[in-house]
Amino acid sequence: WGIIRSTSGEPLFLHCLADGTPRPRIYWTIPGGHTLTRPQVNGRYQLLENGTLVIGATTLHDRGNYFCRARNNVGEAGLTVPNYSIVLYTRVYSNVIHYVFFL
């Protein structure tokens, strides 16, 4: 994944794709340890039916590790998305974009 880019104040989409029989369910664990286990909205986090995690209004505070798991009754697989470096783009009305890097 490397650097994850987002525009400050705009949503960020983290995709987790899985295939299997029976169809696996997608789970996301967000920084702080809370796990989203079904399509839902939890604060600024939204887990979509297709397994995509949406982070609303991205800020510096969204840094951390996001863990995606796919599970069915046959087994489980997981992937950690190290969100260690977010590049936030701030829009300015003069059509100039300022780049802000956070590590």
N, C-alpha and C positions, 0 to 999 in steps of 0.2 A: 504494500500500500504506500509506503514512503510518506511523502508530504500530502496531506489532505487539504484541499483548497475550498474555501467558502467565502462568500461575501458577508461581511459583518452585518448582523441583523436579519440575514436571510436564512432559509432552511438548508440543512445539509442532509443528503440522502446516502445512507450506508446500505449497500445491497448484500444480501446473503441468499445465494441460490443453492438449492439442494433438490435432488431427484432420487426417487426410490419407490419400491413397492413393499408395503403400502406407503402412500405419500407421507413424507416426513413433515413434522411441525417444526417451525423455526422459533427459537428462543434467543433473546438478547440479554446479556448482562452488561449494565452500564457502569461507568465509574461510580464508586460508592457502594457497589455490590448489589443493587436492586436488579431483579430479573423480570423482564417482560415476557410472559408466557403465552399470551394470546393477543390477537388484534385489539389494541386499546390506545388510549391517550393517557399519559402519566406526566403531568406538568408540560414541559416543552418537548417531551419525547412521545413519539407516536409509532406504534408497530403496525404496519400495514398487513393486509391479508396475504400478500405475496412474500412476506419475510423482510421487506425493506424497513429499516429503522430511519425515521425522520427526526432530525433535531431542529426544532424551531428556533429562529432568531439566534443564530450562532454567535458565541462570544468566546473570549479567551478561557472562560471557565469550563468549556467543553473538552479541554484536554484530558487525556487519560486513555485507558484501555477499554475497548468495547469487544465483548466476546460473543460470537455468534455460534449457536448450536443447532444442529438438525437432529431430530430424534423421531424414530418410529418404534414399533414393537420388535424389530429385528436388531436395532442397535442405535448408536449415537456417534456423530462426528462433530468436531468443533474447530473454530478458527478464531484466533485473537487478532483483532484489528488494533495495532498499536497507534493510537492517535497522538503520537509524541510531538508532532510538529504541525501546527495549523497555520496556514497562511490566510490572513483575513484581508480582504479587499474592501476598502471604504470608499463609497461613492460620494463624489462632490459635484455640486450643481454645475460647475464650470466644465464638466466632461473630463476632468482630470482624475485619474485613479491613483490614490496613494497606496503603496504596498507596506504592510506592517507584518513583520515576521516574529513569531513567538516560538521559543523552543522550551 
